[in-house]
Amino acid sequence: MQGASSLLFWIHRAEDLPLLLQDVRLDIAPVHLVFGGALEDLAAQIHALPASQHPESLQGSINLDPAEHFNRTGTFWRGSIEADLAQVQRAMPLPTGLRVLCGNGAAMAAPGHPQASVHQLAYGLGSLFAQLDHVGWDHADRAWLNLAASDDYLQTIALVQAARSLWETATQKHLQRSAPLWISGRPHLPIPTEDASALIGIGMQQQALWLGGCDELWITPLNDGPQAMDWARQQVLVLTYENGLQGLDQPLAGSYTLDGYTVKLQHEVDKLWKHWSARGGFWAQLQSPTGA
């Protein structure tokens, strides 16, 4: 009731999951999980949760993105891309409300880079497409994409719109139908600050993400203080639920200027994908010295 639409946990040990989720009704509260260990350990803990919590109705996401892990650490979780993709495959029996195909576009491009928006889309969606090529495109409805805003208001709106357009093109190609893509957006806050005026910048970034068509916004306090956390929750509550835009899909689509930005982004991403394809494909590009 204070602006949050879901819970996010970074889990270091699978056995901590029951304590973290104690008394949480999983058929009501969406839960996002970030876990770097063995999926089997986490799946066992999920299936062992008491029936009163409705673990079969677990909704939200789990981050199993091999591309983001390799980009961050220079290694694969299980030692090879084949083993990591096998782990993604083993996630398919988890509750169907849990999105298990993740593309971390926000983590794949340095803020301020002149091609940051292009790289977010190319690597984030590219990872999703590569995972779906392995597990099968029939699982496309279990995908989610994480994007980050910049201070360029129109470019951020176009970023999210381009993501949806590129996703629609891909699902029509592989499935001959549309498939949902859950997009979470987060603002960019370089360092914690005590300056309350920074709320304006964060709010503008969050508004741009929402107007572009994000499904969920990260609550981003200015610092770790209780007042900053309260401000952040209230800010997201107003942006997502009290402005009349809840449930609208790309509310600014059709704007001549924004559509121009969006089409240009799509073109640049398509051009990059074709370049990668000629050089061995997404996974080869990721592991090359000139990759992410």
For each residue, the residues with C-beta under 8 A, 3 or more apart:
1:
2: 230 233 234 237
3: 219 232 233 234 235 236 237
4: 7 219 233 236
5: 30 216 240
6: 29 30 31 32 60 216
7: 4 24 29 30 31 32 60
8: 31 32 33 34
9: 17 20 31 32 33 34
10: 34 35
11: 14 16 17 20 33 34 35 37 42
12: 16
13: 16 37
14: 11 17 35 37 38 41 42 44 45
15: 18 41 45
16: 11 12 13 19 20
17: 9 11 14 20 21 33 42 45 46 49
18: 15 21 22 45 48 49
19: 16 22
20: 9 11 16 17
21: 17 18 24 26 31 49 53
22: 18 19
23: 53
24: 7 21 29 31 53
25: 28 29 53 54
26: 21 29 31 49 53 54 55 57 58 59
27: 54 57 59
28: 25
29: 6 7 24 25 26
30: 5 6 7 59 60
31: 6 7 8 9 21 24 26 58 59 60
32: 6 7 8 9 60 61 62 63
33: 8 9 11 17 42 60 61 62 63
34: 8 9 10 11 62 63
35: 10 11 14 39 42 62 63
36: 69 77
37: 11 13 14 41 42
38: 14 41 42
39: 35 42 43 64 87 90 91
40: 43 44 90
41: 14 15 37 38 44 45
42: 11 14 17 33 35 37 38 39 45 46 62
43: 39 40 46 47 90 91 93 94
44: 14 40 41 47 48
45: 14 15 17 18 41 42 48 49
46: 17 42 43 49 55 58 94 95
47: 43 44 55
48: 18 44 45
49: 17 18 21 26 45 46 53 55
50: 53 55
51: 54 55
52:
53: 21 23 24 25 26 49 50
54: 25 26 27 51 57 58
55: 26 46 47 49 50 51 58 95
56: 95
57: 26 27 54 95 97
58: 26 31 46 54 55 94 95 97 98
59: 26 27 30 31 95 97 98
60: 6 7 30 31 32 33 97 98 99
61: 32 33 98 99 100 102 144 182
62: 32 33 34 35 42 91 94 98 99 100 102
63: 32 33 34 35 68 102 104
64: 39 84 87 88 91 100 101 102
65: 68 69 102 103 104 127 131
66: 69 70 76 77 81 84 85 88 127 131
67: 70 71 103 104 108 123 126 127 130 282 286 292
68: 63 65 71 72 102 104 107 108 127
69: 36 65 66 72 73 75 76 77 84
70: 66 67 73 74 75 76 81 286 287
71: 67 68 107 108 123 286 291 292
72: 68 69 107
73: 69 70
74: 70
75: 69 70 79
76: 66 69 70 79 80 81 83 84
77: 36 66 69 83 84 87
78: 83 84 86 87
79: 75 76 83
80: 76 83 84
81: 66 70 76 84 85 283 287
82: 85 86
83: 76 77 78 79 80 86 87
84: 64 66 69 76 77 78 80 81 87 88
85: 66 81 82 88 89 131 134 135
86: 78 82 83 89 90
87: 39 64 77 78 83 84 90 91
88: 64 66 84 85 91 100 101 131 134 135
89: 85 86 92 134 135
90: 39 40 43 86 87 93
91: 39 43 62 64 87 88 94 100
92: 89 100 135 139 142
93: 43 90
94: 43 46 58 62 91 98 100
95: 46 55 56 57 58 59 98
96: 142
97: 57 58 59 60
98: 58 59 60 61 62 94 95 142
99: 60 61 62 102 142 143 144 182
100: 61 62 64 88 91 92 94 142
101: 64 88 128 131 132 135 139 140 142 143 144
102: 61 62 63 64 65 68 99 127 128 143 144 145 146
103: 65 67 123 124 125 126 127 128 143 144 145 146
104: 63 65 67 68 107 108 123 124 127 146
105: 108 109 119 120 121 123 124 125 145 146 147 148 163
106: 109 120 124 146 147 148 186
107: 68 71 72 104 146
108: 67 68 71 104 105 119 120 123 124 127 292
109: 105 106 113 115 116 117 118 119 120 123 148
110: 113 116
111: 116 148 150 188 190
112: 116 150
113: 109 110 116 119
114:
115: 109 118 119 268
116: 109 110 111 112 113 119 120 150
117: 109 120 121 150 155 158 159 162 265
118: 109 115 121 122 265 268 269 272
119: 105 108 109 113 115 116 122 123 292
120: 105 106 108 109 116 117 123 124 147 148 159
121: 105 117 118 124 125 159 162 163 166 265 269
122: 118 119 125 126 269 272 273 276
123: 67 71 103 104 105 108 109 119 120 126 127 286 292
124: 103 104 105 106 108 120 121 127 128 145 146 147 163
125: 103 105 121 122 128 129 145 163 166 167 170 269
126: 67 103 122 123 129 130 273 276 282
127: 65 66 67 68 102 103 104 108 123 124 130 131 282
128: 101 102 103 124 125 131 132 143 145 167
129: 125 126 132 133 170 282
130: 67 126 127 133 134 281 282 283
131: 65 66 85 88 101 127 128 134 135 143
132: 101 128 129 135 136 137 139 140 143 174
133: 129 130 137
134: 85 88 89 130 131
135: 85 88 89 92 101 131 132 139
136: 132 139
137: 132 133 140 171 174 175
138: 175
139: 92 101 132 135 136 142 143
140: 101 132 137 143 171 174 175 179
141: 179 180
142: 92 96 98 99 100 101 139
143: 99 101 102 103 128 131 132 139 140 179 181 182
144: 61 99 101 102 103 181 182 183 184
145: 102 103 105 124 125 128 163 167 181 182 183 184
146: 102 103 104 105 106 107 124 183 184 185 186
147: 105 106 120 124 159 160 163 183 184 185 186 209 214
148: 105 106 109 111 120 185 186 187 188
149: 156 159 185 186 187 188 205 206 208 209
150: 111 112 116 117 155 156 188 205
151: 188 201 204 205
152: 155 156
153: 156 157 204 205 208
154: 157 158 208 257 258 261
155: 117 150 152 158 159 261
156: 149 150 152 153 159 160 205 208 209 212
157: 153 154 160 161 208 209 211 212 252 258 261
158: 117 154 155 161 162 212 258 261 262 264 265
159: 117 120 121 147 149 155 156 162 163 212 265
160: 147 156 157 163 164 183 185 209 212 213 214 250
161: 157 158 164 165 212 213 250 252 253 258 259 262
162: 117 121 158 159 165 166 262 265 266 269
163: 105 121 124 125 145 147 159 160 166 167 181 183
164: 160 161 167 168 181 183 213 249 250
165: 161 162 168 169 262 266
166: 121 125 162 163 169 170 266 269 270
167: 125 128 145 163 164 170 171 179 181
168: 164 165 171 172 178
169: 165 166 172 173
170: 125 129 166 167 173 174
171: 137 140 167 168 174 175 177 178 179
172: 168 169 175 176 177 178
173: 169 170
174: 132 137 140 170 171
175: 137 138 140 171 172 179
176: 172
177: 171 172
178: 168 171 172
179: 140 141 143 167 171 175
180: 141
181: 143 144 145 163 164 167
182: 61 99 143 144 145 215 216
183: 144 145 146 147 160 163 164 213 214 215 216
184: 144 145 146 147 214 215 216 217 218
185: 146 147 148 149 160 206 209 210 212 214 216 217 218
186: 106 146 147 148 149 209 217 218 220
187: 148 149 201 202 205 206 209 218 220
188: 111 148 149 150 151 205
189: 192 193 198 202 220 222
190: 111
191:
192: 189 222 223 224
193: 189 198 222 223
194: 222 223
195: 198 222
196: 199 222 231
197: 200 201
198: 189 193 195 201 202 222
199: 196 202 203 222 231 235
200: 197 203 204
201: 151 187 197 198 204 205
202: 187 189 198 199 205 206 220 222 232 235
203: 199 200 206 207 235 239
204: 151 153 200 201 207 208
205: 149 150 151 153 156 187 188 201 202 208 209
206: 149 185 187 202 203 209 210 217 220 235 236 239
207: 203 204 210 211 239
208: 149 153 154 156 157 204 205 211 212
209: 147 149 156 157 160 185 186 187 205 206 212 214 217
210: 185 206 207 214 217 239 240 245
211: 157 207 208 245 251 252
212: 156 157 158 159 160 161 185 208 209 250 252
213: 160 161 164 183 249 250 251 253
214: 147 160 183 184 185 209 210 217
215: 182 183 184
216: 5 6 182 183 184 185
217: 184 185 186 206 209 210 214 236 239 240
218: 184 185 186 187
219: 3 4 229 232 233 236
220: 186 187 189 202 206 232
221: 224 225 228 229 231 232
222: 189 192 193 194 195 196 198 199 202 228 231 232
223: 192 193 194 228
224: 192 221 228 229
225: 221 228 229
226: 229 230
227: 230 231
228: 221 222 223 224 225 231 232
229: 219 221 224 225 226 232 233
230: 2 226 227 233 234
231: 196 199 221 222 227 228 234 235
232: 3 202 219 220 221 222 228 229 235 236
233: 2 3 4 219 229 230 236 237
234: 2 3 230 231 237 238
235: 3 199 202 203 206 231 232 238 239
236: 3 4 206 217 219 232 233 239 240
237: 2 3 233 234 240 241 242
238: 234 235 241 242 243
239: 203 206 207 210 217 235 236 242 243
240: 5 210 217 236 237 243 245 246
241: 237 238 246
242: 237 238 239
243: 238 239 240 246
244:
245: 210 211 240 248 251
246: 240 241 243
247:
248: 245 251
249: 164 213 253
250: 160 161 164 212 213 253
251: 211 213 245 248
252: 157 161 211 212 255 258
253: 161 213 249 250 258 259
254: 259
255: 252 258 259
256: 259 260
257: 154 260 261
258: 154 157 158 161 252 253 255 261 262
259: 161 253 254 255 256 262 263
260: 256 257 263 264
261: 154 155 157 158 257 258 264 265
262: 158 161 162 165 258 259 265 266
263: 259 260 266 267
264: 158 260 261 267 268
265: 117 118 121 158 159 162 261 262 268 269
266: 162 165 166 262 263 269 270
267: 263 264 270 271
268: 115 118 264 265 271 272
269: 118 121 122 125 162 166 265 266 272 273
270: 166 266 267 273 274
271: 267 268 274 275
272: 118 122 268 269 275 276
273: 122 126 269 270 276 277
274: 270 271 277 278
275: 271 272 278 279
276: 122 126 272 273 279 280 281 282 284 285
277: 273 274 281
278: 274 275
279: 275 276 284 285 288
280: 276 283 284 285
281: 130 276 277 284 285
282: 67 126 127 129 130 276 285 286
283: 81 130 280 286 287
284: 276 279 280 281 287 288
285: 276 279 280 281 282 288 291 292
286: 67 70 71 123 282 283 291 292
287: 70 81 283 284 291
288: 279 284 285 291
289:
290:
291: 71 285 286 287 288
292: 67 71 108 119 123 285 286
